[in-house]
């Protein structure tokens, strides 16, 4: 009979409520991709890449310039 032993299980997937982020540089994103400036939960604003140098703040609907090497995060 199978045993439920979470301490010794080799595969323990993240919970449903957790957010997994992957780190990228702004220049690596495609136009139209969603991204965040932080991988921390809380008041983390979402952005949409508009072109190679600008992104739109989706809450305020304003356009901002981004450095191509800026570190951004995408949910996976």
N, C-alpha and C positions, 0 to 999 in steps of 0.2 A: 504494500500500500504506500502511496506517495505521502511524504511528510512535508508540512509547511514549515520551513526553517528560514525566515528572512535574513537572519544574521549570516548564514553560510551560503545563501543563494548567490550565484555568480551574476545573474541578470536581474537587476532591480530597476525597472524603468521609472522615470520621473513621474510625479503625481499629475493628475489632470489639471490642477490649478497652477502649476509651475510654468514659467515662461523660459524658453530656451532661446538665447541670442547667439548669433555668430558675428564675429568681428570682421569688418571690411574697411577699406579706404573709400572715400567718397568717389574717386575716379573709377573704382571697380564696379559701381552700381550701374544698372541700365536706366535710361530715362523712363520715368513712370514708376520706378520701384519705391516702395515704402521703406523708411528707415527711422531709427531713433538715435539720439545723441548719447544715450547711456543705456547700460544693460541692467540698471537697478529698477526695481518696481517702485511705484509711487507716481508722482506727478512728472511723468516722462512723456514729453510731447512727441507726436508722430509727425514725420515730414515726408514729402513726395518729391523725388528728384525731377526737376523741370527741364534742365539742360546740363551741359558739362560743368557749369560753374554755379548754378543756382538751384535752390529747392524752396518748396512752399511749406510754410507752417500750416498744418491742416486745421488747427484750432482757431488761429487768428486770420487765416487766409492771406498771409503776407509772404512776399518773396524775399529771400535772403541769399547773399553770396556765401559760398563755401570754398575752402581751400581743397584742392584735389587730393591732398594727403591727409585730410582730416579723418580721424577714426570715427566710424559710425557703426551701428548695430542693426541687424535684421533678425526678425523672428524666424525660426526654422520650424 
